[in-house]
Amino acid sequence: MSIENIFQSWLIPFDILNLICLVLVIILALIFLFLIIFNKTCHTVPMILVANSCSAELIFAGSIFSMAIFTLTNDLLRREYNDSFCIFRGYAIYVGCYAQNYSYFLQAIYRYTTVVYPARLFWRSAKFQLFLISLMWMSAVISVLPHIFYKKFLYLIDDQMCEMPSELSFVPIYNVTWFFIIPVNSIIFIYFKLVRYVKEMNKHVMLVNTLIRAERELKMVYRIVILVTFLAILGIPYATFTIMGFFTSPPKYHFRIAYIFVNISLTTIITFHNDLKQFYSQDSFCMVRTFISYVISAELFYSYLLQAIYRTRLFWQSAQFQFFLISLTWICAFLHATPHIFTGQ
């Protein structure tokens, strides 16, 4: 069935804007992850937690990117189409959102235990933090299962995506509470507890190094609070439309509008979340430049190869198949460049 009657000219530019933001997030997350993995100076417990946040943001952005490609394809063809992966995309988006918010929570907990319980070395060990990270990811996968059981992910024609309709039910309230309110409020609570503890330290005679370390950890938690506050501000449209759905029908294209703010917040968070001073070494930038040059060279080769076979079959000329091949070329380009990182060339 055609959807000419619901198509608007502004949809495609906003689809492209979403894709640009998401591509930037994915590229930055991959660069940070490669630097953390291959730069030995980054092999510390705090950087494990940063890598966990980058991984969560990568999965979150990658899931939304897949949905954005699906939305753009349907908008370009002006059709109503629900493929077999639509529900899985919705599931992956919520898993990534949960993991992102709770990864910040894990970082705040680590900073708090470093200051308040410096003698509890096991709590700050890599093994214990990896255990908490594993627990977080298992919780993310399990926590989204009620959405599947209640069959809440539906294909929304106006928004051209699989999402939960905004309505008064248990699952939306569960989402707001478990996915957002608990981790964000917990981070803010940890920050104020840490502020109070550092003020008490200033009233007593303490070692200078201990006080400096406590203030440094407090500054890191403050950055996390700023990030989640910014995330909350840009998440207001999404939350507003969700609450509006409890009482009346939200406006048309409300999820499209909400996801624009979500994608902008992701771009801001991945840019300012990581302490970039940790990546300012000359070796790190040389590694990044070399890796990017190999990626671009490989991508150019595969793009020319795609153009050579473009006109041979009708199905091969379809938008969906071309988007699939473009994604495949980028994956191949990254895989082609990865051995050069391992060999240090």
C-alpha positions in Angstrom: 0.0 0.0 0.0 1.4 3.4 -1.0 1.9 6.0 1.7 1.9 9.1 -0.6 -0.8 10.6 1.7 1.5 10.7 4.8 4.8 11.5 3.1 6.3 15.0 3.8 9.2 16.6 2.1 11.0 17.3 5.3 11.3 13.7 6.3 14.3 12.7 4.1 16.5 15.7 5.2 15.9 14.8 8.9 16.7 11.1 8.1 20.0 12.2 6.6 20.7 14.4 9.6 20.1 11.4 11.9 22.5 9.2 9.8 25.2 11.9 9.9 25.0 12.1 13.7 25.0 8.3 14.1 27.9 7.8 11.7 30.0 10.3 13.6 29.1 8.5 16.9 30.1 5.1 15.5 33.4 6.3 14.0 34.4 8.1 17.3 33.4 5.1 19.4 35.5 2.8 17.2 38.5 5.1 17.3 38.3 5.3 21.1 38.0 1.6 21.4 40.9 0.9 19.1 43.1 3.4 21.1 42.1 1.8 24.4 42.8 -1.7 23.1 46.1 -1.0 21.3 47.6 1.7 23.5 49.2 0.1 26.5 49.0 3.3 28.6 45.2 2.9 28.5 45.2 -0.6 30.0 43.9 0.6 33.4 40.7 -0.1 35.3 39.2 3.3 34.7 39.8 2.9 31.0 38.1 -0.5 31.1 35.0 1.3 32.3 35.4 4.0 29.6 35.7 1.2 27.0 32.5 -0.3 28.3 30.7 3.0 27.9 32.1 3.3 24.3 30.9 -0.2 23.6 27.4 0.6 24.9 27.3 3.8 22.9 28.5 1.9 19.8 25.7 -0.7 20.1 23.1 2.0 20.9 24.2 4.1 17.9 24.6 1.1 15.6 21.0 -0.1 16.4 19.5 3.4 15.8 21.6 3.6 12.6 20.1 0.4 11.3 16.7 1.7 12.1 17.5 5.0 10.4 18.6 3.2 7.2 15.3 1.2 7.3 13.4 4.5 7.8 15.2 6.3 5.0 14.7 3.4 2.6 11.0 3.4 3.2 10.8 7.2 2.9 12.7 7.2 -0.4 10.5 4.5 -1.8 7.4 6.1 -0.2 6.1 2.7 1.0 4.8 0.9 4.0 7.1 -2.0 4.7 7.9 -4.0 7.9 10.8 -6.4 7.5 11.6 -9.4 9.8 14.4 -7.5 11.6 12.3 -4.5 12.7 11.4 -5.9 16.1 15.0 -7.0 16.7 16.2 -3.4 16.0 13.8 -2.0 18.5 15.0 -4.6 21.1 18.7 -3.7 20.4 18.0 0.0 20.8 16.6 -0.5 24.3 19.5 -2.8 25.2 22.0 -0.2 24.1 20.1 2.6 25.9 20.1 0.6 29.2 23.8 -0.3 28.8 24.8 3.3 28.2 23.0 4.7 31.2 24.2 2.0 33.6 27.8 2.2 32.2 27.9 5.7 33.5 26.6 4.4 36.8 29.4 1.9 37.0 31.9 4.7 36.4 30.4 6.8 39.2 30.5 3.8 41.6 34.2 3.2 40.8 35.1 6.8 41.5 33.2 6.8 44.7 34.8 3.6 46.1 38.2 4.9 45.1 37.8 7.9 47.4 35.7 6.6 50.2 37.0 3.0 50.4 40.7 3.2 49.3 41.6 0.2 51.3 39.1 -2.1 49.5 41.5 -2.9 46.7 39.4 -5.8 45.5 36.4 -3.5 44.7 38.7 -1.5 42.4 40.4 -4.5 40.8 40.0 -5.3 37.1 38.4 -8.7 37.9 35.6 -7.2 40.0 34.9 -4.4 37.5 34.7 -6.9 34.7 32.3 -8.9 36.8 30.1 -5.8 37.3 30.3 -5.1 33.5 29.2 -8.6 32.7 26.4 -8.3 35.2 25.3 -5.0 33.6 25.2 -6.5 30.1 23.2 -9.6 31.3 20.8 -7.3 33.1 20.5 -5.2 29.9 19.5 -8.2 27.8 17.1 -9.6 30.4 15.5 -6.2 31.3 14.2 -5.7 27.8 12.6 -9.1 27.5 9.2 -7.9 28.9 8.9 -5.8 25.8 9.1 -9.0 23.7 6.7 -11.0 26.0 4.1 -8.2 25.9 4.6 -7.7 22.2 5.2 -4.0 22.6 7.4 -3.4 19.6 5.1 -2.4 16.8 5.7 -1.1 13.3 4.6 2.5 13.3 3.7 3.6 9.8 4.0 7.4 10.3 7.4 7.1 12.0 8.6 4.2 9.8 10.2 2.4 12.7 9.5 -0.3 15.3 8.9 1.3 18.6 6.5 1.1 21.5 3.3 3.1 21.0 2.9 5.9 23.5 0.1 4.6 25.8 -0.6 4.1 29.5 0.6 0.7 30.4 3.1 -1.1 32.7 6.0 -1.3 30.1 6.4 2.5 29.5 6.4 3.2 33.2 8.9 0.4 33.7 11.1 1.9 31.0 11.2 5.4 32.5 11.9 4.1 36.0 14.3 1.2 35.4 16.1 2.5 32.3 16.5 6.2 33.2 15.3 7.4 36.6 17.2 4.9 38.7 20.7 5.2 37.0 20.5 9.0 36.6 19.3 9.7 40.2 21.9 7.2 41.5 24.7 9.1 39.7 23.5 12.4 41.1 23.2 10.9 44.6 26.8 9.5 44.4 28.0 12.9 43.3 26.4 14.7 46.3 27.7 12.0 48.7 31.2 12.5 47.2 31.0 16.3 47.5 30.0 15.9 51.2 32.8 13.4 51.8 35.5 15.7 50.2 34.3 18.7 52.3 34.7 16.6 55.4 38.2 15.6 54.3 39.1 19.3 54.0 38.1 19.8 57.6 40.6 17.2 58.8 44.3 16.9 58.5 44.8 14.7 55.4 47.7 13.8 53.1 48.0 16.2 50.2 48.1 13.3 47.7 44.9 11.8 49.2 43.0 15.0 49.0 44.2 15.7 45.4 43.1 12.3 44.3 39.7 12.7 46.0 39.2 16.1 44.3 40.2 14.5 40.9 37.7 11.7 41.3 35.0 14.2 42.3 35.8 16.2 39.1 35.3 13.0 37.0 32.0 12.2 38.7 30.9 15.9 38.1 31.6 15.4 34.3 29.4 12.3 34.3 26.6 14.3 36.1 26.9 17.0 33.4 26.6 14.4 30.7 23.6 12.7 32.1 22.0 16.1 32.7 22.6 17.0 29.1 21.2 13.6 28.1 18.1 14.3 30.3 17.6 17.7 28.7 17.7 16.4 25.1 15.6 13.5 26.2 12.7 15.8 27.2 10.9 15.5 23.8 11.0 11.7 24.0 9.8 11.8 27.6 7.1 14.4 26.8 5.7 12.4 24.0 5.7 9.2 26.1 3.8 10.9 29.0 1.5 12.6 26.6 0.6 9.1 25.3 -0.7 8.3 28.7 -3.6 10.7 28.3 -4.0 11.5 24.6 -2.6 10.7 21.2 0.9 12.3 20.6 1.4 14.4 17.5 2.2 12.8 14.1 5.9 11.9 13.6 6.6 12.3 17.3 9.2 9.5 17.4 11.0 11.0 14.4 11.2 14.3 16.2 12.3 12.6 19.5 15.0 10.6 17.9 16.6 13.7 16.3 17.3 15.0 19.9 18.5 11.5 21.0 21.0 11.3 18.1 22.3 14.8 18.9 22.7 13.9 22.5 24.6 10.7 21.5 27.0 12.8 19.3 27.6 15.2 22.2 28.2 12.5 24.8 30.6 10.5 22.7 32.6 13.7 21.9 32.8 15.0 25.5 32.4 11.9 27.6 35.9 10.5 27.3 38.8 12.4 28.8 40.5 13.1 25.5 43.8 14.1 27.2 44.4 10.4 27.7 44.6 10.1 23.9 46.9 13.0 23.2 50.1 11.0 22.9 51.9 11.2 19.6 51.9 7.4 19.1 48.1 7.4 19.5 47.5 10.0 16.8 49.9 8.3 14.5 48.1 5.1 15.0 44.7 6.7 14.3 46.0 8.5 11.2 47.5 5.3 9.8 44.3 3.3 10.5 42.0 5.9 8.9 44.2 6.1 5.8 44.0 2.3 5.3 40.2 2.4 5.9 39.7 5.2 3.3 41.9 3.4 0.8 40.0 0.1 1.2 36.7 1.9 1.1 37.6 3.6 -2.2 38.6 0.3 -3.7 35.4 -1.5 -2.7 33.2 1.5 -3.8 34.7 1.3 -7.3 34.0 -2.4 -7.3 30.4 -1.8 -6.4 30.0 0.7 -9.2 31.4 -1.9 -11.6 28.7 -4.5 -10.8 25.8 -2.0 -10.1 23.9 -2.3 -13.4 24.1 -6.1 -13.9 20.9 -7.1 -12.1 17.6 -5.3 -11.2 17.6 -6.5 -7.6 21.2 -5.4 -7.2 20.0 -1.9 -8.1 17.5 -1.8 -5.2 18.1 0.7 -2.4 18.0 -2.0 0.3 20.7 -4.1 -1.4 22.9 -1.1 -2.1 22.7 0.0 1.6 23.6 -3.5 2.6 26.6 -3.5 0.2 27.7 0.0 1.5 27.6 -1.3 5.1 29.6 -4.4 4.0 32.3 -2.3 2.3 32.8 -0.3 5.4 33.1 -3.4 7.5 35.6 -4.9 5.0 37.5 -1.6 5.1 37.9 -1.7 8.9 38.8 -5.4 8.8 41.3 -4.7 6.1 43.0 -2.0 8.2 42.9 -3.9 11.5 46.0 -6.2 10.8 48.1 -3.1 10.4 47.3 -2.1 14.0 48.2 -5.5 15.3 51.6 -5.5 13.5 52.2 -1.8 14.4 52.7 -0.9 10.7 
